[in-house]
Amino acid sequence: MEYEKIKPCRELEPFIHFYWELKGNKLETQWERVFPDGCAGVLMNLGGNCLTDNGSAIMEFGSTYVVGAMTSFKDSFIDNDTYLIGVCLKPATFANFYSYTSQNELTNHTVELEKTNSFDIDKTLQNPFNYFNHFYSERIKNKTNPLQSVINDIQSTNGQINIYELSKKNFITVRQLERNFKRLVGLSPKEYSNIIRFQNALSLIKKSRQNRSLLDISFECGFYDHSHLSNEIKRYTGLPPSLV
């Protein structure tokens, strides 16, 4: 399997994490697992039919799909003729480009987009990342993210911030904060914070290379103990900490 990430143009950096391209390998096929990161994405299938959403959905050649934020891991089958290309959007930025249903209705789902919102297959094949830059630059509805300051607070604390403190700091009620997150991110602020905390712990585990105990990492990341951390990792990845 070949996987590549490309940065968007500077104008789009506030809204898009990266573009990506994935191609299957002629010598092997595999189930590829991705973990929750709080982001939605858009992708096009340029290869053979691809099983995703743990085998419950099929992405067909030439179609464009939106992938909602996830609350657990997702498996896709990468065959030798798989060719996917897409965009990883930053949290709460889907509405900057698309007029669509609440993100809450897309959580954990892969949904085909209508033609008016789909990528042009010929332009994608010709020069995909240059085309994506033009595509999204022309579609920007507004250049502000109403949840940006809240998201910054969650990320800067690695998910270790109380939701009531978060709402008070951003001069918004908890109920309104919940409603806005469900609509724009597809998750509650608590769910998003937990995912950011999990991602931070996962990063520390990978970097430590067994030089630090799971208990130390647990305490640093705001978990009660190593058992609590292990359970969260298994919930988000389907794997024990030793295998992620």
N, C-alpha and C positions, 0 to 999 in steps of 0.2 A: 504494500500500500504506500502511495506517495501522498504526502500532505504538505501544503505550503500556505503560509500566511503573507498577506500584502497589506501595507498601511494605506488608508484612504488619502486623498488630497487634504491639504491643511484646512480648507474650508469645512470639510466634513468630519474632522477629528473630534469635535464636541459631541457628535451623534453616532459615529461608527467606530467600533473597536478595531476591526480589520475585515478584509476580504479573505476568502480562503478557497482552496482548490484541493479536491481529493480524487485520486485515481486508483483503481484497483490494480492488483498485481497479477500478471498472467500465471505466476507460479503458485499462488495461494489464494484461498478465500477465507474470510473470517467475520465473526460478529464483532463490531466495533462499539465500544461503550463510551458514552459521554456522560459527564456529571453535571448537576445543576450549577449554574453560575449567575442566575437572576436575569439573564438576557434573553431577548427574543431574536429571531433571525429570519432571513429570507434566502431561499436557495432555488437553483434550477437543476434539473436532472438532464445531463447531456449524454448519458450512457444507457445501459439496459435498465429494465425495471428494478427498483431497489426497495427491499423490505425495510421498514423502519417502525418506530414506536413499539419496540419489542415484538415485531412480527405482525402487528395488528393493522398496519397501513402499507400501501404500495405507492411509491413515487414513480410516475411514468415519464418516459422520454419527452423532452420538450416542454414540460410543465413547470410552473413556478409555484413554490410552496412557502407559506409562513409557518414558522415553528415557534410555538409559544414558550414562555418561561417554564421551567421544569421544577417539580418538587421532589423528584427522584431520578435515578439514572435512566438512560434510554439506550437501547441496543438497535443498531442498524446492520444489515448484512452486506458486507463489502465483497462483491463478486469480482471476477477478473475483468468484466466489462463495465464496472461501475465508474461513473464520472460525474461527480457533483461539484458545483461551484456556488458560492454564496457569500452572504454578508452577515457578520455578527454585529447587531445593533447594541448600543449602550442602553442601560435600563431607562425605561419611560420615554424613549425617543421614537418608537414606532409611529406615534401620532404626529410627529413632525413631518412625516412623509406620506402617510396613508390615512384616508378617512375610512374607518373600519369599526367593527364591533369592539366592545370593551375587551381588553386583553385578558380579563378573567375568564372569558369564554374560550380562549385559546390555550389556556394553561395545560401543559402536558400533551398537547395535540399538534399534529402536522396537518395543515389544511391547504388545499389547492387555491391559489388566487385566481380571480377572474382575469380575462385577457387584458382589460384596461390597466391592471396593476402588475401584469407579468413582464418579465424581461423578454427582449427581442432575441430569439435564438440565433439568428445570423450575426447580429452585432456582438452577442456574447461569445460566440465561437471565434469571431475575427480578432477582437482585442478586449477581453472581458473586463479587466480592471479599469482601463481607460473608459470603457462604456459605463461601468458602474458609477464612476466619478461624475460623468455627465448626467446619468440617469437620476442620481440622488441630488445633485446640485440643482437640477431643474425642478425637483419635486418639493423642495423645502417649503413648508407652509408657514412656519415661524421659526425663529432662531433662539427661542428660549425653552427651557425645560422646567416646568413648574415644580418638579420634585428634586431639582439638582442640588439645592442646599441640603435637603434632607438626606439624599443619597450620599453626598459628600461627608456628612456627619457619621453615617453608618459605616462608610468605607474607612474613614480616618480612625475610627475606633475598632476596626476589624469586627464589627457586628456586636461589640460589647457596650451597647447603650440602651438604656431603658426607654421603652416606647413613650412613656409619659414625659420623660425628660426631653426626648426627641421632639415631641409635639410642642412642649413649652418653649424650647429653644427656637423653634421655627414659627412661633405665633400662630399655631393651628390646633384645632381640637383633635383629640384622638379619633373621634368618629370621622371627621373630614379627612384626616390622614389615611385612615383605613380605606375609605371610599376612593380616594385619589390613587392609592397604590393598586387597589384591585383593578381600577379602570386603566391605568397607564402602564403598570408593570405586570399585572396578572397574579400578583402575590400580595399577601398582607405585609405590612412593614416588619412584623415579627418574623414571618417566614423568610423575607429577604435578608434580614439581619442574621438569622440562623445560617443561611446559605453562605453569607460573607464570612461568618465565624468558622464554618466548616472548611471553606476554601483556604482560609489563613492557616488553620490547623494542618490541613493536607500539605500545604506548601512547607511548613516547618518540619513535618515528618519526612518529606522527601529530601529536604536540605540537610537534616540532621544525620542521615545515614547511620542510624543507631548510636550516635554519639550522645543523644539525649533520651531520657526515659519518656515513655508515653505519659506518665504522671506529670512530669515537668511541663510538657507541652499542653496537657489538659488544663493545668492551673493557669498558664500564661494566656490561654485562649478563652478562659472563663467557663470551663466545664467543671462539674462537681468533682469528678475523679476520672481515672483512665477508663473505667467501665462506661461512664456517660459518653466520653469521647468515642469509644469503640462502637457504641450503639448508634451514635449519630453518623459516623463514617459508614457503617453498614447500611443505614437507612438511605443515605444519599448515593452510595456506590454499589451496594449489593455485595461488598467484599470486606474482609477484616483489614485492619490497618496494615498488617504485614504484607498484603498483596496489592495495595493501591500504588 
